[in-house]
């Protein structure tokens, strides 16, 4: 059994100068050996890594919004016909960049048909949803989309800018 003193013993602290902000801070001895950065600067760096603020990620986010708006321009759910609480759904996942912004890879669904219903939902009953989409759009369409989805593609910044220009002036003719 440990003595009562050992159980309540606190880590020793010392004052060191942070190499980033230059302020003298209390730094615990058990922190990373050789650490010259205070906890405040460490936390800031972690937040910045978490939220990338580079041009590529901003363009991707803008394209996602444009794509979703184009899909929702239809104005009604493709399954039940509702006109409220519309969502844009990817047939092939967003993680698949070769089809991520293809209008053929999207369908407009109400929130019930998209995620909420247990009888028919793109996320809760994906097999039934895929069969329904193939019946609606055709096997040839699905095979072409599958071919596109299986080709790996990485968009350059110039490609992303071209897609943004394309979607800014285009109307949705899908569905």
C-alpha positions in Angstrom: 0.0 0.0 0.0 1.2 3.5 -0.8 1.6 6.0 1.9 -0.9 8.9 2.1 1.9 11.3 1.1 2.7 9.4 -2.1 -0.9 9.4 -3.2 -1.3 13.2 -2.9 2.1 14.1 -4.2 1.8 16.6 -7.1 4.1 16.8 -10.1 6.8 19.4 -9.7 6.5 22.5 -11.8 9.1 24.9 -13.1 9.1 28.2 -15.0 10.5 28.1 -18.5 10.3 30.5 -21.5 8.1 29.3 -24.4 9.9 29.3 -27.7 6.8 30.4 -29.6 5.2 33.1 -27.6 8.2 34.1 -25.5 6.3 34.2 -22.3 7.5 32.6 -19.1 5.1 29.8 -18.1 4.8 27.1 -15.6 5.7 23.8 -17.3 5.2 20.4 -15.6 8.3 18.1 -15.4 6.4 15.1 -16.7 5.5 16.9 -20.0 7.4 15.9 -23.1 11.2 15.9 -22.5 12.9 18.8 -24.1 9.5 20.6 -24.7 10.1 24.3 -25.2 6.5 25.2 -26.0 3.9 26.1 -23.4 0.5 24.3 -23.2 -1.3 27.3 -24.6 0.8 27.3 -27.8 0.5 23.5 -28.0 -3.3 23.8 -27.9 -3.3 26.5 -30.6 -1.1 24.4 -32.9 -3.4 21.4 -32.4 -6.5 23.5 -33.3 -4.8 24.8 -36.5 -3.9 21.3 -37.6 -7.5 20.1 -37.0 -9.0 22.9 -39.2 -6.9 23.2 -42.3 -7.2 26.7 -43.7 -5.5 26.1 -47.1 -6.9 27.0 -50.5 -7.6 23.4 -51.5 -9.8 22.6 -48.5 -11.7 25.9 -49.0 -12.4 25.1 -52.7 -13.5 21.5 -51.7 -16.0 22.9 -49.2 -17.3 25.5 -51.7 -17.7 22.7 -54.3 -19.6 20.5 -51.8 -22.1 23.3 -51.1 -22.5 24.1 -54.8 -23.0 20.4 -55.6 -25.6 20.0 -52.9 -27.5 23.1 -54.1 -27.5 21.9 -57.7 -28.9 18.5 -56.5 -31.6 20.2 -54.4 -32.7 22.5 -57.2 -35.1 19.7 -58.2 -37.2 21.0 -55.4 -38.8 17.7 -54.3 -37.8 14.3 -52.9 -37.2 11.8 -55.7 -38.8 9.0 -53.6 -41.9 10.5 -51.9 -42.2 13.9 -53.6 -42.0 16.1 -50.4 -40.8 19.6 -50.9 -39.5 20.4 -47.4 -36.4 19.4 -45.5 -34.5 18.3 -48.6 -31.0 16.7 -48.6 -28.5 16.0 -51.3 -27.4 12.3 -51.2 -24.3 10.8 -52.9 -25.0 7.4 -54.5 -21.2 6.7 -54.3 -19.6 8.1 -51.1 -18.2 11.6 -50.8 -14.8 10.0 -50.0 -14.7 8.8 -53.6 -13.3 12.0 -55.3 -13.7 10.7 -58.9 -17.5 10.9 -58.5 -17.9 13.3 -55.6 -19.1 16.3 -57.6 -20.8 14.4 -60.5 -24.4 15.4 -60.7 -25.2 11.9 -61.8 -23.9 10.7 -58.5 -26.5 12.7 -56.5 -30.2 12.4 -55.8 -32.5 14.8 -53.9 -34.2 13.2 -50.9 -36.2 14.5 -48.0 -34.7 13.9 -44.5 -37.1 10.9 -43.9 -36.0 9.1 -47.1 -32.4 10.1 -46.6 -31.7 9.1 -43.0 -34.8 8.9 -40.7 -37.1 6.2 -42.0 -36.5 2.5 -41.1 -38.6 1.2 -44.0 -36.8 3.1 -46.8 -33.7 5.1 -46.1 -30.5 5.7 -48.2 -28.4 5.1 -45.0 -30.5 2.7 -43.0 -31.5 0.4 -45.9 -28.8 0.9 -48.5 -29.5 -2.3 -50.5 -33.1 -1.4 -51.0 -32.1 2.2 -51.8 -29.5 1.0 -54.4 -32.0 -1.3 -56.1 -34.6 1.5 -56.2 -32.1 3.9 -57.8 -31.1 1.3 -60.4 -34.8 0.7 -61.2 -35.3 4.5 -61.5 -32.3 5.5 -63.5 -31.3 2.2 -65.3 -28.6 -0.4 -65.2 -26.5 1.3 -67.9 -26.4 4.6 -65.9 -25.3 2.6 -62.8 -22.6 0.7 -64.7 -21.2 4.0 -66.1 -21.2 5.6 -62.6 -19.5 2.5 -61.2 -16.7 2.8 -63.8 -16.1 6.4 -63.0 -16.1 5.6 -59.3 -13.5 2.9 -59.7 -11.0 5.2 -61.4 -8.9 7.0 -58.8 -8.5 10.7 -59.4 -6.9 13.6 -57.5 -8.1 17.1 -58.4 -5.6 19.9 -58.7 -6.5 23.4 -57.5 -7.0 24.4 -61.1 -9.4 21.5 -61.6 -11.4 22.5 -58.5 -11.6 26.1 -59.7 -12.9 25.0 -63.2 -15.6 22.9 -61.5 -16.7 25.8 -59.4 -17.0 28.0 -62.6 -18.9 25.1 -64.3 -21.4 24.7 -61.4 -21.9 28.5 -61.0 -23.5 28.7 -64.4 -25.2 25.3 -64.8 -28.8 24.2 -64.1 -29.6 20.7 -62.9 -31.1 18.4 -65.6 -30.8 15.2 -63.5 -33.9 13.4 -62.2 
